Amino acid sequence: MQKFEAAIYNSRARDAKVGGQEPSGISVDWANVRFVEVEAMNENMALIKLDQDYPKKDGYVVEEITPV
């Protein structure tokens, strides 16, 4: 298994922060990029794993993913 590091933020939190509001159901800290490590066979599998914990439908955006 390979390790990958992903740069992730939440677009809903970012939009709320820009608008001077508190996002609903998520910390405003998610407006900033966070780095998350994941182990997977390849980059595509890493993205699938990340989507399980940080779903696109909930506003999470994987800005970048790199092997570590």
N, C-alpha and C positions, 0 to 999 in steps of 0.2 A: 504494500500500500504506500502511496505517495502522500506527502503532506502538502496542503495548499493553504495560502493565506488570502482571505477575501476582504476587500474593503466594502463595507455595507452601511447604508443609511436608510432612513425611512422618509419617503417623500411626503407623507401626511404630516409627520412631525415637522419637517422642513417648511412646508407650506404654512402650517399653523404659526411657527416661529416668525416667519416673514410677516405674517399678518398680525403679529402681536398677541396671538391667542395661545391657549393651552390645547395641545392635541387631545383628542378623546381616546382613552384606553391605552395610551402609550406615553412614555416619558419624553419630554421635549429634548432630552439629551440625544435621542435617536436622530435628531436633525443633523448632528455631526457624524462624520464617518467613524465607524468602529472597525477594528480589525479582528477577524475571527479565523481560527485555524480549523481545518477539516481534513480528515484522512479519507482518501478514495483511490480507486484504481486509475482514474484519469480525470481530466478537468471537467468533462461532461458529467461524470458521476458525482464529482464534488458539487457542481451546480445543482444537481438533483437533490443531494443531501441538504444543501443550504436552503433550497426552496421548501423543504419540509419544516425546518426550524424558523425560517424567515420568509414566509410566503409572499410572493409578488402581489397576490390579491389583497394583502394587508398593507401594501405600500412599501415593502422592503425592496431596495435596489442594490444589486451587486454591481458596484462601480468598477471593480477590477478584481481579478483573481490571478495569483501567481504561485508557481511551485516554490516550496521552501527547501 
